[in-house]
Amino acid sequence: VAGVITIWTKGLSKGVEFAGGTVVIEQFDTPTSEEQVRDVLARNYPGGAQNALVQSYGGPAQRMIMIRVPLAGPESEGSLSQTAQQMEDALRKGNLSFKREGAEIVSATVGAELTTKGIWATALSLAGILAYISFRFQLSFAIGAVVATIHDLLVTFAFLAFFGYDMTLNVVAALLTITGFSTNDTIVIFDRVRENLRSMRRDSLGHVINVAINQTLGRTIITSGTALLSSLALYFFGGDVLRGFAFTMVVGIITGTYSTVFIAAAIVSFWKGSGPTRAAAHAPAASTQTA
């Protein structure tokens, strides 16, 4: 709920890939603050500094600052946009010495196209999960997995809004990775539930699910813990380029782990209630074991 309110009131910040715009990363010869750059742009840049996003990039020792303007200017000389030229000219008028470390120019049309493709990629992945699990297991299992995955995505969007991360292609890649990670964990538990239904035919479905969760809990903790440590390493040591991806992965792994247990499996239990499941109805009779 807090995430929905935050996104509704403040919006989800879009990266240059989706919003369209011009981004330049400049490395200054001397330590330069964000306030100095904003002041120079306000005095010398034609559009002023009110529409430009200025923020530090990398560590303090690198002396790099990223400047982003929402709308991309027309290209000049085949590779350099007029907007980027104007920003750099404004910095030079302010007697700031620098060299360009990187630039990215995306038109509004390309940004809209990438937005549409990102939405379709996420929707098709969820549809594929629903179809596969329905075929491999049963519909209630598929509904539980999809609802848990949607929950993971919504919580991740909420944290991206809380901490002000831009929605970039790297973040979309992380979201799709989270979708696969969470689904894989869910299928492991569901597969154990199906196996237990054959040997625990007289037990309630809730008990069968609890046993399956406990049987796979060690595997879940080890797998999720390893992935979480790798994502934390990327977050702390991967640099600014990978920080959004790593942050999304950290949040997604945590939410994906608990949603598998507390949402996906719980929905199956609520859906089926106390009635027999398809797997139990077709399960072979358990052999009688002698003492």
Phi, psi and omega in degrees: 000317178298322178293319179298318180296318181296315180293323181293320184273318184258338183083164178260119185295129179261140175285174183296334180297325184260322182278338187080144180154188181235129178236130173233142177244118184246137174255120185270148182290329179236157178305125183229131182274163176297323181296322178297317181294317179298320181295318179295318179295322180297327183272330191239339182277133183304323181273001183074185182258356186291333180262359182260137176261120181242125179207154179294151182224122183082191181280165180301327182292337182280339176057041181251144178226136178260133178239126180234132175244130188304315186260133180281140177274170179294145183288145178230134181061027171083340185220336186252122182284154179296326179297315179297320178298316180297320178296317181290323176298321179296321179294321179292324177296334178274012178062035175259131181258130186202172170222148183284132177255338180184160178206150178216129183231121181227128179283162179297326180294315179295321179298318178295322179293319178294324177299314180298317181294323178295319178295316180295321179299317179293315181296317180293326177295319178294320178295321178296320177298315181299315182293317183295311184290326176299319179286319185282326181238260176200170190298320181298322177295319181295318179298317179300317181294317182292317178298318178297320180292317177299320176302315180300316181295317181295318178295321179295318175302319180298315180291327175298321178290320180302315187262004172073030177277143179282147173278104183241176177296326176298319179292320177299319177299320178294321179297318178292325176296318178299319179302313178293320181297312181295319180295319179300315179297321180294318181295325178300315179292317181297323179295321177291324176300315181296321177295319182292331179298336180280331181255351181234050187294335183271353181270157178289157180297321178301319179293320179298317179295318179300317178298316181297320179296316179294325180293328182258002186297319179299316179297319181297315182295317182294313181296310181294322179297318179296315178296323180294318179297320178296319180292322177296322177297318176297321183294316185276331187238359184275351180088174184293330183296322183261001186295318179296318177299313183294319179299316178298320179294319180300310180297317182294322179294318180295311181292323180295327180290312182282334179290330177300319183277311192266349180242302184299307181293324180293322179296321176300317180296315179295320183295311185278334181062222181261001181285163180289148177265165180298322181295320181291323182296328182257008182284143178290154180295138181288137181287144180283126180258132177274156180294000000 
